[in-house]
Amino acid sequence: MGKVVDVASAVGMIRSGATLAVIGTGAVLEPDLVLRALEQRFLETGEPRDLSVVCPMLPSDLSGTGGMNTFAHPGMLRRIIAGAYNKRRAPRLNEMILGNEVEAYNLGMGTILHLLRCVAGRSPGLLTDVGLGTYLDPRIEGGRLNEVTKEDLAEVITLGGREVLYYRPIPIDVAIIRGTTADDKGNISMEEEPNYLGALTLAMAAKNSGGTVIAQVKWRVLADSLDVRLVKVPGILVDAIVVHPKQTQLSPQSYDAALGPNLAFSGGLRIPYDDARRLPLADRKVIARRAAQALRRGDVVNIGVGLPAEVPLVALEEGCLEQVTFTNEHGTLGGLPGTAYDTSFVVAANPDAILDSACQFDLYNGGGLDSAFLGLAQVDAQGNVDVSKFAGEVTGCGGFPHIVHRARRIVFCATFTSGGLETVVADGRLTVLREGRIRKFVRAIEQLTFNAAQALANGQEVLYVTERAVFRLGDQGLELAEIAPGIDLEQDVFGQMEFRPRVSANLRAMSARLFQPEPMGLVLR
């Protein structure tokens, strides 16, 4: 029982002014009991105060009260460094950032994980070229999210004749992680978890900083009774174990917790795809179909959240799902995204493997991606893209900077406008019934998340796919290449843009197969 403590004792180990590393992304691996107990302690005692929190992503839930929202109280949080933010899942935190109530940074998820790995190894810091020429570059914004955030976390240095970003180490006082089972020695297994999210990296960073590691788990078992092959965090790194018998595989707002853990998400078994969601014939399916035409047999592919996660559903319908390997930055390789089952995008059904997130970013940073399918919020005439801060909302970049860094093909997927857009797909054509209020093709993007000039210099192929038009990135910026049947070029395309793009000399109609109810007969080459 030595390391098993009640949750009040665990959060009592956290002192004012401490720097915390907290695991979790959305509904996955949220150490909910510990975070809510820490919030309750602060509300009752005013301690701990002035915390700095490092999150590779952002633990949260659909209630908008859990995860990092538990830190969103005046005086409790001094600084946050996170890979992503979410207005809906952490509304009060978003308000504090935009209201200059807290110092806030957004860095790439992989950058944070690799920096914590440097902290664990006591190295002088992290050197990376990911983020140069974007808002992560200290010469532009340095990932700072508001006016009270002054310090640069990185500096540009020249090494071997090339520019790189140097991030200084951030010692960690307390790591809060989560697993499935702990034995009495503190060994942690994650057999019900659908991702690992850098748990070992966070624990090592805290331990080798002289700090404390708190682990929330569902089960406690006797010492030496765990299969050692399942241990993801060894007991020598763990100081306190909090047992939460009601812990669910995903946050309970994301699925029916009464069903128990889905072993197809955690790799325990494989299921048929009979219950996977099928896409209705609508604008989103048109976009996903056209994007899927960019797939090549044998591709290793990253799928972004939102509309891009529909591409694997098209591949399933077309019978070519197993001909490519779909991945996400949270560690899954293969299978079908959880959104196919109306649950978290972070997980996958039937993955071939689940890597630790830090290792997944090694794969991405080094050029292991053939294709990437990503969303966009805004794009300008040069082809630059904003996905991180727009329309009064901080969303952050997540793994985006690493995904686009060396992917050979990048396909951005989005509806042409948003906010009330209504379309009909019928008879092999697209009709716009009501235009969206929000334009995405804008004169100036709000934040430079994707640098188109860099992509051109790197020889990357870039497409921008919408339901009514397809653009390519050319030497002169955005170039219109395809238009949907039924669409008026002046009214429905140029009339909904804040700039006039170049038009390809070979402008053609999007394939009529994209707009038909039957499968389009996709064959991967």
Secondary structure as UniProt FT lines:
FT   TURN            2..3
FT   HELIX           7..11
FT   TURN            12..13
FT   TURN            16..17
FT   STRAND          19..22
FT   STRAND          25..26
FT   HELIX           32..45
FT   STRAND          51..55
FT   TURN            62..63
FT   HELIX           67..71
FT   TURN            74..76
FT   STRAND          77..82
FT   TURN            87..89
FT   HELIX           91..98
FT   TURN            99..100
FT   STRAND          103..106
FT   HELIX           109..120
FT   TURN            121..122
FT   STRAND          126..128
FT   TURN            130..133
FT   TURN            135..136
FT   TURN            138..143
FT   TURN            147..148
FT   STRAND          154..159
FT   TURN            160..161
FT   STRAND          162..167
FT   STRAND          174..178
FT   STRAND          181..183
FT   TURN            184..185
FT   STRAND          188..189
FT   TURN            191..192
FT   TURN            197..198
FT   HELIX           199..207
FT   TURN            208..210
FT   STRAND          212..217
FT   STRAND          219..221
FT   TURN            223..224
FT   HELIX           228..230
FT   STRAND          231..233
FT   HELIX           235..237
FT   STRAND          240..243
FT   TURN            245..246
FT   TURN            252..253
FT   HELIX           257..259
FT   HELIX           263..266
FT   TURN            274..275
FT   HELIX           283..292
FT   TURN            293..294
FT   TURN            297..298
FT   STRAND          300..303
FT   HELIX           307..310
FT   HELIX           311..317
FT   TURN            318..319
FT   HELIX           321..323
FT   STRAND          325..327
FT   TURN            329..330
FT   STRAND          332..333
FT   STRAND          336..337
FT   HELIX           338..341
FT   TURN            345..346
FT   STRAND          348..349
FT   STRAND          353..354
FT   HELIX           357..365
FT   TURN            366..367
FT   STRAND          371..374
FT   STRAND          378..379
FT   TURN            381..382
FT   STRAND          385..386
FT   STRAND          389..390
FT   TURN            391..392
FT   STRAND          393..394
FT   TURN            398..399
FT   HELIX           400..406
FT   STRAND          409..413
FT   STRAND          417..418
FT   STRAND          422..426
FT   TURN            427..428
FT   STRAND          429..434
FT   STRAND          438..439
FT   HELIX           452..457
FT   TURN            458..459
FT   STRAND          461..465
FT   STRAND          469..474
FT   TURN            475..476
FT   STRAND          477..483
FT   TURN            485..486
FT   HELIX           489..493
FT   HELIX           494..496
FT   STRAND          502..509
FT   HELIX           512..515
//
